[in-house]
Amino acid sequence: MLDCDMFCNDPSSAKQALCFHFDPKLSSSLALVQFPQRFCNINSNDIYDSQLRSIFSVICR
């Protein structure tokens, strides 16, 4: 498992991970859950809204 701020030196890591999801014996028991991160103290010019206001203020309330 890699987090968004980690780095992997193995160029075949994505292919290796996909092999688990394409294996018919394993795929029904696998899942991937990703929850967005919230970054605070972002400057007001951040066009991507890294604070994710809609998710954290409306949806997850």
mmCIF file as Biopython writes it, N, C-alpha, C and O atoms, coordinates in Angstrom:
data_model
#
loop_
_atom_site.group_PDB
_atom_site.id
_atom_site.type_symbol
_atom_site.label_atom_id
_atom_site.label_alt_id
_atom_site.label_comp_id
_atom_site.label_asym_id
_atom_site.label_entity_id
_atom_site.label_seq_id
_atom_site.pdbx_PDB_ins_code
_atom_site.Cartn_x
_atom_site.Cartn_y
_atom_site.Cartn_z
_atom_site.occupancy
_atom_site.B_iso_or_equiv
_atom_site.auth_seq_id
_atom_site.auth_asym_id
_atom_site.pdbx_PDB_model_num
ATOM 1   N N  . MET A ? 1  ? 0.844   -1.166  0.000   1.0 0.0 1  A 1 
ATOM 2   C CA . MET A ? 1  ? 0.000   0.000   0.000   1.0 0.0 1  A 1 
ATOM 3   C C  . MET A ? 1  ? 0.892   1.232   0.000   1.0 0.0 1  A 1 
ATOM 4   O O  . MET A ? 1  ? 1.834   1.330   0.786   1.0 0.0 1  A 1 
ATOM 5   N N  . LEU A ? 2  ? 0.590   2.153   -0.872  1.0 0.0 2  A 1 
ATOM 6   C CA . LEU A ? 2  ? 1.327   3.407   -0.934  1.0 0.0 2  A 1 
ATOM 7   C C  . LEU A ? 2  ? 0.381   4.559   -0.624  1.0 0.0 2  A 1 
ATOM 8   O O  . LEU A ? 2  ? -0.763  4.582   -1.077  1.0 0.0 2  A 1 
ATOM 9   N N  . ASP A ? 3  ? 0.870   5.501   0.145   1.0 0.0 3  A 1 
ATOM 10  C CA . ASP A ? 3  ? 0.112   6.704   0.431   1.0 0.0 3  A 1 
ATOM 11  C C  . ASP A ? 3  ? 0.447   7.746   -0.635  1.0 0.0 3  A 1 
ATOM 12  O O  . ASP A ? 3  ? 1.375   7.549   -1.419  1.0 0.0 3  A 1 
ATOM 13  N N  . CYS A ? 4  ? -0.287  8.835   -0.673  1.0 0.0 4  A 1 
ATOM 14  C CA . CYS A ? 4  ? -0.099  9.825   -1.734  1.0 0.0 4  A 1 
ATOM 15  C C  . CYS A ? 4  ? 1.250   10.524  -1.662  1.0 0.0 4  A 1 
ATOM 16  O O  . CYS A ? 4  ? 1.695   11.090  -2.660  1.0 0.0 4  A 1 
ATOM 17  N N  . ASP A ? 5  ? 1.905   10.501  -0.521  1.0 0.0 5  A 1 
ATOM 18  C CA . ASP A ? 5  ? 3.196   11.174  -0.424  1.0 0.0 5  A 1 
ATOM 19  C C  . ASP A ? 5  ? 4.358   10.180  -0.359  1.0 0.0 5  A 1 
ATOM 20  O O  . ASP A ? 5  ? 5.452   10.534  0.081   1.0 0.0 5  A 1 
ATOM 21  N N  . MET A ? 6  ? 4.128   8.951   -0.790  1.0 0.0 6  A 1 
ATOM 22  C CA . MET A ? 6  ? 5.183   7.939   -0.831  1.0 0.0 6  A 1 
ATOM 23  C C  . MET A ? 6  ? 5.650   7.745   -2.265  1.0 0.0 6  A 1 
ATOM 24  O O  . MET A ? 6  ? 4.977   8.152   -3.212  1.0 0.0 6  A 1 
ATOM 25  N N  . PHE A ? 7  ? 6.800   7.125   -2.409  1.0 0.0 7  A 1 
ATOM 26  C CA . PHE A ? 7  ? 7.389   6.896   -3.722  1.0 0.0 7  A 1 
ATOM 27  C C  . PHE A ? 7  ? 7.821   5.443   -3.810  1.0 0.0 7  A 1 
ATOM 28  O O  . PHE A ? 7  ? 8.359   4.901   -2.845  1.0 0.0 7  A 1 
ATOM 29  N N  . CYS A ? 8  ? 7.599   4.814   -4.931  1.0 0.0 8  A 1 
ATOM 30  C CA . CYS A ? 8  ? 8.006   3.420   -5.140  1.0 0.0 8  A 1 
ATOM 31  C C  . CYS A ? 8  ? 9.054   3.379   -6.249  1.0 0.0 8  A 1 
ATOM 32  O O  . CYS A ? 8  ? 8.845   3.944   -7.322  1.0 0.0 8  A 1 
ATOM 33  N N  . ASN A ? 9  ? 10.159  2.725   -5.998  1.0 0.0 9  A 1 
ATOM 34  C CA . ASN A ? 9  ? 11.229  2.626   -6.992  1.0 0.0 9  A 1 
ATOM 35  C C  . ASN A ? 9  ? 11.026  1.492   -7.985  1.0 0.0 9  A 1 
ATOM 36  O O  . ASN A ? 9  ? 11.757  1.404   -8.972  1.0 0.0 9  A 1 
ATOM 37  N N  . ASP A ? 10 ? 10.060  0.631   -7.750  1.0 0.0 10 A 1 
ATOM 38  C CA . ASP A ? 10 ? 9.837   -0.522  -8.621  1.0 0.0 10 A 1 
ATOM 39  C C  . ASP A ? 10 ? 8.840   -0.156  -9.720  1.0 0.0 10 A 1 
ATOM 40  O O  . ASP A ? 10 ? 7.663   0.055   -9.427  1.0 0.0 10 A 1 
ATOM 41  N N  . PRO A ? 11 ? 9.281   -0.077  -10.975 1.0 0.0 11 A 1 
ATOM 42  C CA . PRO A ? 11 ? 8.368   0.322   -12.048 1.0 0.0 11 A 1 
ATOM 43  C C  . PRO A ? 11 ? 7.282   -0.709  -12.342 1.0 0.0 11 A 1 
ATOM 44  O O  . PRO A ? 11 ? 6.312   -0.401  -13.033 1.0 0.0 11 A 1 
ATOM 45  N N  . SER A ? 12 ? 7.432   -1.912  -11.834 1.0 0.0 12 A 1 
ATOM 46  C CA . SER A ? 12 ? 6.420   -2.945  -12.095 1.0 0.0 12 A 1 
ATOM 47  C C  . SER A ? 12 ? 5.410   -3.072  -10.958 1.0 0.0 12 A 1 
ATOM 48  O O  . SER A ? 12 ? 4.594   -3.993  -10.971 1.0 0.0 12 A 1 
ATOM 49  N N  . SER A ? 13 ? 5.443   -2.173  -9.976  1.0 0.0 13 A 1 
ATOM 50  C CA . SER A ? 13 ? 4.562   -2.300  -8.809  1.0 0.0 13 A 1 
ATOM 51  C C  . SER A ? 13 ? 3.085   -2.190  -9.185  1.0 0.0 13 A 1 
ATOM 52  O O  . SER A ? 13 ? 2.261   -2.910  -8.622  1.0 0.0 13 A 1 
ATOM 53  N N  . ALA A ? 14 ? 2.733   -1.320  -10.110 1.0 0.0 14 A 1 
ATOM 54  C CA . ALA A ? 14 ? 1.327   -1.205  -10.514 1.0 0.0 14 A 1 
ATOM 55  C C  . ALA A ? 14 ? 0.854   -2.493  -11.186 1.0 0.0 14 A 1 
ATOM 56  O O  . ALA A ? 14 ? -0.264  -2.949  -10.943 1.0 0.0 14 A 1 
ATOM 57  N N  . LYS A ? 15 ? 1.689   -3.066  -12.015 1.0 0.0 15 A 1 
ATOM 58  C CA . LYS A ? 15 ? 1.337   -4.325  -12.687 1.0 0.0 15 A 1 
ATOM 59  C C  . LYS A ? 15 ? 1.166   -5.448  -11.659 1.0 0.0 15 A 1 
ATOM 60  O O  . LYS A ? 15 ? 0.250   -6.262  -11.778 1.0 0.0 15 A 1 
ATOM 61  N N  . GLN A ? 16 ? 2.028   -5.494  -10.669 1.0 0.0 16 A 1 
ATOM 62  C CA . GLN A ? 16 ? 1.926   -6.518  -9.631  1.0 0.0 16 A 1 
ATOM 63  C C  . GLN A ? 16 ? 0.634   -6.359  -8.827  1.0 0.0 16 A 1 
ATOM 64  O O  . GLN A ? 16 ? -0.014  -7.352  -8.494  1.0 0.0 16 A 1 
ATOM 65  N N  . ALA A ? 17 ? 0.263   -5.135  -8.518  1.0 0.0 17 A 1 
ATOM 66  C CA . ALA A ? 17 ? -0.971  -4.900  -7.765  1.0 0.0 17 A 1 
ATOM 67  C C  . ALA A ? 17 ? -2.193  -5.295  -8.577  1.0 0.0 17 A 1 
ATOM 68  O O  . ALA A ? 17 ? -3.136  -5.868  -8.032  1.0 0.0 17 A 1 
ATOM 69  N N  . LEU A ? 18 ? -2.192  -4.998  -9.873  1.0 0.0 18 A 1 
ATOM 70  C CA . LEU A ? 18 ? -3.327  -5.342  -10.726 1.0 0.0 18 A 1 
ATOM 71  C C  . LEU A ? 18 ? -3.501  -6.852  -10.852 1.0 0.0 18 A 1 
ATOM 72  O O  . LEU A ? 18 ? -4.621  -7.330  -11.029 1.0 0.0 18 A 1 
ATOM 73  N N  . CYS A ? 19 ? -2.419  -7.601  -10.765 1.0 0.0 19 A 1 
ATOM 74  C CA . CYS A ? 19 ? -2.516  -9.069  -10.869 1.0 0.0 19 A 1 
ATOM 75  C C  . CYS A ? 19 ? -3.429  -9.631  -9.784  1.0 0.0 19 A 1 
ATOM 76  O O  . CYS A ? 19 ? -4.150  -10.598 -10.032 1.0 0.0 19 A 1 
ATOM 77  N N  . PHE A ? 20 ? -3.411  -9.049  -8.596  1.0 0.0 20 A 1 
ATOM 78  C CA . PHE A ? 20 ? -4.298  -9.510  -7.529  1.0 0.0 20 A 1 
ATOM 79  C C  . PHE A ? 20 ? -5.758  -9.242  -7.872  1.0 0.0 20 A 1 
ATOM 80  O O  . PHE A ? 20 ? -6.624  -10.074 -7.602  1.0 0.0 20 A 1 
ATOM 81  N N  . HIS A ? 21 ? -6.033  -8.079  -8.469  1.0 0.0 21 A 1 
ATOM 82  C CA . HIS A ? 21 ? -7.415  -7.713  -8.784  1.0 0.0 21 A 1 
ATOM 83  C C  . HIS A ? 21 ? -7.961  -8.472  -9.986  1.0 0.0 21 A 1 
ATOM 84  O O  . HIS A ? 21 ? -9.176  -8.629  -10.109 1.0 0.0 21 A 1 
ATOM 85  N N  . PHE A ? 22 ? -7.097  -8.942  -10.869 1.0 0.0 22 A 1 
ATOM 86  C CA . PHE A ? 22 ? -7.552  -9.698  -12.033 1.0 0.0 22 A 1 
ATOM 87  C C  . PHE A ? 22 ? -7.573  -11.200 -11.796 1.0 0.0 22 A 1 
ATOM 88  O O  . PHE A ? 22 ? -8.035  -11.948 -12.658 1.0 0.0 22 A 1 
ATOM 89  N N  . ASP A ? 23 ? -7.089  -11.655 -10.657 1.0 0.0 23 A 1 
ATOM 90  C CA . ASP A ? 23 ? -7.116  -13.085 -10.328 1.0 0.0 23 A 1 
ATOM 91  C C  . ASP A ? 23 ? -8.533  -13.467 -9.904  1.0 0.0 23 A 1 
ATOM 92  O O  . ASP A ? 23 ? -9.019  -12.964 -8.892  1.0 0.0 23 A 1 
ATOM 93  N N  . PRO A ? 24 ? -9.212  -14.346 -10.652 1.0 0.0 24 A 1 
ATOM 94  C CA . PRO A ? 24 ? -10.604 -14.677 -10.319 1.0 0.0 24 A 1 
ATOM 95  C C  . PRO A ? 24 ? -10.776 -15.318 -8.942  1.0 0.0 24 A 1 
ATOM 96  O O  . PRO A ? 24 ? -11.858 -15.241 -8.359  1.0 0.0 24 A 1 
ATOM 97  N N  . LYS A ? 25 ? -9.733  -15.945 -8.419  1.0 0.0 25 A 1 
ATOM 98  C CA . LYS A ? 25 ? -9.832  -16.568 -7.099  1.0 0.0 25 A 1 
ATOM 99  C C  . LYS A ? 25 ? -9.751  -15.531 -5.972  1.0 0.0 25 A 1 
ATOM 100 O O  . LYS A ? 25 ? -10.303 -15.743 -4.892  1.0 0.0 25 A 1 
ATOM 101 N N  . LEU A ? 26 ? -9.069  -14.421 -6.222  1.0 0.0 26 A 1 
ATOM 102 C CA . LEU A ? 26 ? -8.876  -13.411 -5.181  1.0 0.0 26 A 1 
ATOM 103 C C  . LEU A ? 26 ? -9.753  -12.177 -5.351  1.0 0.0 26 A 1 
ATOM 104 O O  . LEU A ? 26 ? -10.098 -11.532 -4.361  1.0 0.0 26 A 1 
ATOM 105 N N  . SER A ? 27 ? -10.113 -11.841 -6.564  1.0 0.0 27 A 1 
ATOM 106 C CA . SER A ? 27 ? -10.747 -10.550 -6.833  1.0 0.0 27 A 1 
ATOM 107 C C  . SER A ? 27 ? -12.060 -10.332 -6.075  1.0 0.0 27 A 1 
ATOM 108 O O  . SER A ? 27 ? -12.372 -9.197  -5.717  1.0 0.0 27 A 1 
ATOM 109 N N  . SER A ? 28 ? -12.816 -11.367 -5.830  1.0 0.0 28 A 1 
ATOM 110 C CA . SER A ? 28 ? -14.086 -11.183 -5.120  1.0 0.0 28 A 1 
ATOM 111 C C  . SER A ? 28 ? -13.892 -10.841 -3.645  1.0 0.0 28 A 1 
ATOM 112 O O  . SER A ? 28 ? -14.825 -10.366 -2.997  1.0 0.0 28 A 1 
ATOM 113 N N  . SER A ? 29 ? -12.702 -11.073 -3.109  1.0 0.0 29 A 1 
ATOM 114 C CA . SER A ? 29 ? -12.457 -10.783 -1.697  1.0 0.0 29 A 1 
ATOM 115 C C  . SER A ? 29 ? -11.568 -9.553  -1.499  1.0 0.0 29 A 1 
ATOM 116 O O  . SER A ? 29 ? -11.147 -9.271  -0.377  1.0 0.0 29 A 1 
ATOM 117 N N  . LEU A ? 30 ? -11.278 -8.817  -2.580  1.0 0.0 30 A 1 
ATOM 118 C CA . LEU A ? 30 ? -10.437 -7.625  -2.491  1.0 0.0 30 A 1 
ATOM 119 C C  . LEU A ? 30 ? -11.262 -6.360  -2.638  1.0 0.0 30 A 1 
ATOM 120 O O  . LEU A ? 30 ? -12.306 -6.350  -3.290  1.0 0.0 30 A 1 
ATOM 121 N N  . ALA A ? 31 ? -10.782 -5.308  -2.029  1.0 0.0 31 A 1 
ATOM 122 C CA . ALA A ? 31 ? -11.431 -4.004  -2.173  1.0 0.0 31 A 1 
ATOM 123 C C  . ALA A ? 31 ? -10.376 -2.918  -2.037  1.0 0.0 31 A 1 
ATOM 124 O O  . ALA A ? 31 ? -9.326  -3.119  -1.427  1.0 0.0 31 A 1 
ATOM 125 N N  . LEU A ? 32 ? -10.673 -1.783  -2.610  1.0 0.0 32 A 1 
ATOM 126 C CA . LEU A ? 32 ? -9.806  -0.617  -2.477  1.0 0.0 32 A 1 
ATOM 127 C C  . LEU A ? 32 ? -10.653 0.527   -1.950  1.0 0.0 32 A 1 
ATOM 128 O O  . LEU A ? 32 ? -11.656 0.901   -2.559  1.0 0.0 32 A 1 
ATOM 129 N N  . VAL A ? 33 ? -10.248 1.079   -0.820  1.0 0.0 33 A 1 
ATOM 130 C CA . VAL A ? 33 ? -10.971 2.196   -0.225  1.0 0.0 33 A 1 
ATOM 131 C C  . VAL A ? 33 ? -9.994  3.355   -0.109  1.0 0.0 33 A 1 
ATOM 132 O O  . VAL A ? 33 ? -8.907  3.212   0.451   1.0 0.0 33 A 1 
ATOM 133 N N  . GLN A ? 34 ? -10.386 4.489   -0.637  1.0 0.0 34 A 1 
ATOM 134 C CA . GLN A ? 34 ? -9.548  5.676   -0.548  1.0 0.0 34 A 1 
ATOM 135 C C  . GLN A ? 34 ? -10.393 6.827   -0.046  1.0 0.0 34 A 1 
ATOM 136 O O  . GLN A ? 34 ? -11.459 7.118   -0.590  1.0 0.0 34 A 1 
ATOM 137 N N  . PHE A ? 35 ? -9.909  7.476   0.992   1.0 0.0 35 A 1 
ATOM 138 C CA . PHE A ? 35 ? -10.615 8.628   1.541   1.0 0.0 35 A 1 
ATOM 139 C C  . PHE A ? 35 ? -9.764  9.859   1.273   1.0 0.0 35 A 1 
ATOM 140 O O  . PHE A ? 35 ? -8.547  9.813   1.454   1.0 0.0 35 A 1 
ATOM 141 N N  . PRO A ? 36 ? -10.367 10.944  0.851   1.0 0.0 36 A 1 
ATOM 142 C CA . PRO A ? 36 ? -9.573  12.140  0.519   1.0 0.0 36 A 1 
ATOM 143 C C  . PRO A ? 36 ? -8.903  12.754  1.740   1.0 0.0 36 A 1 
ATOM 144 O O  . PRO A ? 36 ? -9.439  12.720  2.848   1.0 0.0 36 A 1 
ATOM 145 N N  . GLN A ? 37 ? -7.732  13.309  1.516   1.0 0.0 37 A 1 
ATOM 146 C CA . GLN A ? 37 ? -7.023  13.996  2.581   1.0 0.0 37 A 1 
ATOM 147 C C  . GLN A ? 37 ? -7.430  15.459  2.609   1.0 0.0 37 A 1 
ATOM 148 O O  . GLN A ? 37 ? -7.792  16.035  1.583   1.0 0.0 37 A 1 
ATOM 149 N N  . ARG A ? 38 ? -7.369  16.042  3.771   1.0 0.0 38 A 1 
ATOM 150 C CA . ARG A ? 38 ? -7.705  17.463  3.906   1.0 0.0 38 A 1 
ATOM 151 C C  . ARG A ? 38 ? -6.443  18.237  4.264   1.0 0.0 38 A 1 
ATOM 152 O O  . ARG A ? 38 ? -5.788  17.943  5.264   1.0 0.0 38 A 1 
ATOM 153 N N  . PHE A ? 39 ? -6.112  19.211  3.455   1.0 0.0 39 A 1 
ATOM 154 C CA . PHE A ? 39 ? -4.936  20.036  3.686   1.0 0.0 39 A 1 
ATOM 155 C C  . PHE A ? 39 ? -5.399  21.408  4.139   1.0 0.0 39 A 1 
ATOM 156 O O  . PHE A ? 39 ? -6.184  22.057  3.447   1.0 0.0 39 A 1 
ATOM 157 N N  . CYS A ? 40 ? -4.928  21.851  5.278   1.0 0.0 40 A 1 
ATOM 158 C CA . CYS A ? 40 ? -5.292  23.173  5.794   1.0 0.0 40 A 1 
ATOM 159 C C  . CYS A ? 40 ? -4.147  24.150  5.544   1.0 0.0 40 A 1 
ATOM 160 O O  . CYS A ? 40 ? -3.050  23.754  5.151   1.0 0.0 40 A 1 
ATOM 161 N N  . ASN A ? 41 ? -4.417  25.410  5.775   1.0 0.0 41 A 1 
ATOM 162 C CA . ASN A ? 41 ? -3.439  26.488  5.582   1.0 0.0 41 A 1 
ATOM 163 C C  . ASN A ? 41 ? -2.989  26.604  4.131   1.0 0.0 41 A 1 
ATOM 164 O O  . ASN A ? 41 ? -1.846  26.971  3.858   1.0 0.0 41 A 1 
ATOM 165 N N  . ILE A ? 42 ? -3.884  26.292  3.207   1.0 0.0 42 A 1 
ATOM 166 C CA . ILE A ? 42 ? -3.610  26.475  1.792   1.0 0.0 42 A 1 
ATOM 167 C C  . ILE A ? 42 ? -3.899  27.935  1.461   1.0 0.0 42 A 1 
ATOM 168 O O  . ILE A ? 42 ? -4.820  28.529  2.022   1.0 0.0 42 A 1 
ATOM 169 N N  . ASN A ? 43 ? -3.123  28.511  0.560   1.0 0.0 43 A 1 
ATOM 170 C CA . ASN A ? 43 ? -3.359  29.929  0.259   1.0 0.0 43 A 1 
ATOM 171 C C  . ASN A ? 43 ? -4.675  30.111  -0.490  1.0 0.0 43 A 1 
ATOM 172 O O  . ASN A ? 43 ? -5.215  29.156  -1.049  1.0 0.0 43 A 1 
ATOM 173 N N  . SER A ? 44 ? -5.177  31.312  -0.499  1.0 0.0 44 A 1 
ATOM 174 C CA . SER A ? 44 ? -6.499  31.596  -1.071  1.0 0.0 44 A 1 
ATOM 175 C C  . SER A ? 44 ? -6.531  31.471  -2.591  1.0 0.0 44 A 1 
ATOM 176 O O  . SER A ? 44 ? -7.613  31.465  -3.180  1.0 0.0 44 A 1 
ATOM 177 N N  . ASN A ? 45 ? -5.386  31.373  -3.231  1.0 0.0 45 A 1 
ATOM 178 C CA . ASN A ? 45 ? -5.324  31.245  -4.684  1.0 0.0 45 A 1 
ATOM 179 C C  . ASN A ? 45 ? -5.289  29.796  -5.153  1.0 0.0 45 A 1 
ATOM 180 O O  . ASN A ? 45 ? -5.085  29.544  -6.341  1.0 0.0 45 A 1 
ATOM 181 N N  . ASP A ? 46 ? -5.480  28.851  -4.262  1.0 0.0 46 A 1 
ATOM 182 C CA . ASP A ? 46 ? -5.446  27.429  -4.614  1.0 0.0 46 A 1 
ATOM 183 C C  . ASP A ? 46 ? -6.671  27.090  -5.471  1.0 0.0 46 A 1 
ATOM 184 O O  . ASP A ? 46 ? -7.784  27.002  -4.954  1.0 0.0 46 A 1 
ATOM 185 N N  . ILE A ? 47 ? -6.470  26.901  -6.769  1.0 0.0 47 A 1 
ATOM 186 C CA . ILE A ? 47 ? -7.592  26.666  -7.679  1.0 0.0 47 A 1 
ATOM 187 C C  . ILE A ? 47 ? -8.177  25.262  -7.527  1.0 0.0 47 A 1 
ATOM 188 O O  . ILE A ? 47 ? -9.286  25.008  -7.998  1.0 0.0 47 A 1 
ATOM 189 N N  . TYR A ? 48 ? -7.460  24.356  -6.883  1.0 0.0 48 A 1 
ATOM 190 C CA . TYR A ? 48 ? -7.947  22.990  -6.732  1.0 0.0 48 A 1 
ATOM 191 C C  . TYR A ? 48 ? -8.694  22.773  -5.426  1.0 0.0 48 A 1 
ATOM 192 O O  . TYR A ? 48 ? -9.202  21.679  -5.184  1.0 0.0 48 A 1 
ATOM 193 N N  . ASP A ? 49 ? -8.769  23.784  -4.589  1.0 0.0 49 A 1 
ATOM 194 C CA . ASP A ? 49 ? -9.461  23.715  -3.304  1.0 0.0 49 A 1 
ATOM 195 C C  . ASP A ? 49 ? -9.036  22.490  -2.500  1.0 0.0 49 A 1 
ATOM 196 O O  . ASP A ? 49 ? -9.840  21.595  -2.240  1.0 0.0 49 A 1 
ATOM 197 N N  . SER A ? 50 ? -7.798  22.464  -2.121  1.0 0.0 50 A 1 
ATOM 198 C CA . SER A ? 50 ? -7.243  21.316  -1.407  1.0 0.0 50 A 1 
ATOM 199 C C  . SER A ? 50 ? -7.890  21.066  -0.059  1.0 0.0 50 A 1 
ATOM 200 O O  . SER A ? 50 ? -7.623  20.044  0.574   1.0 0.0 50 A 1 
ATOM 201 N N  . GLN A ? 51 ? -8.743  21.989  0.395   1.0 0.0 51 A 1 
ATOM 202 C CA . GLN A ? 51 ? -9.440  21.747  1.643   1.0 0.0 51 A 1 
ATOM 203 C C  . GLN A ? 51 ? -10.687 20.898  1.417   1.0 0.0 51 A 1 
ATOM 204 O O  . GLN A ? 51 ? -11.298 20.438  2.382   1.0 0.0 51 A 1 
ATOM 205 N N  . LEU A ? 52 ? -11.070 20.684  0.176   1.0 0.0 52 A 1 
ATOM 206 C CA . LEU A ? 52 ? -12.218 19.840  -0.183  1.0 0.0 52 A 1 
ATOM 207 C C  . LEU A ? 52 ? -13.451 20.233  0.616   1.0 0.0 52 A 1 
ATOM 208 O O  . LEU A ? 52 ? -14.057 19.391  1.280   1.0 0.0 52 A 1 
ATOM 209 N N  . ARG A ? 53 ? -13.820 21.482  0.556   1.0 0.0 53 A 1 
ATOM 210 C CA . ARG A ? 53 ? -14.935 22.009  1.354   1.0 0.0 53 A 1 
ATOM 211 C C  . ARG A ? 53 ? -16.234 21.236  1.140   1.0 0.0 53 A 1 
ATOM 212 O O  . ARG A ? 53 ? -16.957 20.963  2.098   1.0 0.0 53 A 1 
ATOM 213 N N  . SER A ? 54 ? -16.531 20.885  -0.092  1.0 0.0 54 A 1 
ATOM 214 C CA . SER A ? 54 ? -17.816 20.208  -0.354  1.0 0.0 54 A 1 
ATOM 215 C C  . SER A ? 54 ? -17.879 18.831  0.307   1.0 0.0 54 A 1 
ATOM 216 O O  . SER A ? 54 ? -18.938 18.427  0.788   1.0 0.0 54 A 1 
ATOM 217 N N  . ILE A ? 55 ? -16.780 18.120  0.337   1.0 0.0 55 A 1 
ATOM 218 C CA . ILE A ? 55 ? -16.784 16.784  0.934   1.0 0.0 55 A 1 
ATOM 219 C C  . ILE A ? 55 ? -16.859 16.864  2.453   1.0 0.0 55 A 1 
ATOM 220 O O  . ILE A ? 55 ? -17.700 16.215  3.073   1.0 0.0 55 A 1 
ATOM 221 N N  . PHE A ? 56 ? -15.974 17.664  3.050   1.0 0.0 56 A 1 
ATOM 222 C CA . PHE A ? 56 ? -15.874 17.677  4.502   1.0 0.0 56 A 1 
ATOM 223 C C  . PHE A ? 56 ? -16.937 18.546  5.165   1.0 0.0 56 A 1 
ATOM 224 O O  . PHE A ? 56 ? -17.307 18.283  6.310   1.0 0.0 56 A 1 
ATOM 225 N N  . SER A ? 57 ? -17.438 19.570  4.482   1.0 0.0 57 A 1 
ATOM 226 C CA . SER A ? 57 ? -18.407 20.469  5.101   1.0 0.0 57 A 1 
ATOM 227 C C  . SER A ? 57 ? -19.853 20.093  4.829   1.0 0.0 57 A 1 
ATOM 228 O O  . SER A ? 57 ? -20.741 20.414  5.618   1.0 0.0 57 A 1 
ATOM 229 N N  . VAL A ? 58 ? -20.089 19.419  3.722   1.0 0.0 58 A 1 
ATOM 230 C CA . VAL A ? 58 ? -21.462 19.101  3.341   1.0 0.0 58 A 1 
ATOM 231 C C  . VAL A ? 58 ? -21.733 17.605  3.400   1.0 0.0 58 A 1 
ATOM 232 O O  . VAL A ? 58 ? -22.634 17.168  4.116   1.0 0.0 58 A 1 
ATOM 233 N N  . ILE A ? 59 ? -20.980 16.831  2.671   1.0 0.0 59 A 1 
ATOM 234 C CA . ILE A ? 59 ? -21.256 15.409  2.527   1.0 0.0 59 A 1 
ATOM 235 C C  . ILE A ? 59 ? -20.959 14.624  3.800   1.0 0.0 59 A 1 
ATOM 236 O O  . ILE A ? 59 ? -21.780 13.814  4.230   1.0 0.0 59 A 1 
ATOM 237 N N  . CYS A ? 60 ? -19.793 14.853  4.411   1.0 0.0 60 A 1 
ATOM 238 C CA . CYS A ? 60 ? -19.388 14.063  5.578   1.0 0.0 60 A 1 
ATOM 239 C C  . CYS A ? 60 ? -19.860 14.636  6.903   1.0 0.0 60 A 1 
ATOM 240 O O  . CYS A ? 60 ? -19.493 14.125  7.962   1.0 0.0 60 A 1 
ATOM 241 N N  . ARG A ? 61 ? -20.643 15.656  6.863   1.0 0.0 61 A 1 
ATOM 242 C CA . ARG A ? 61 ? -21.140 16.265  8.097   1.0 0.0 61 A 1 
ATOM 243 C C  . ARG A ? 61 ? -22.093 15.299  8.714   1.0 0.0 61 A 1 
ATOM 244 O O  . ARG A ? 61 ? -22.655 15.577  9.773   1.0 0.0 61 A 1 
#
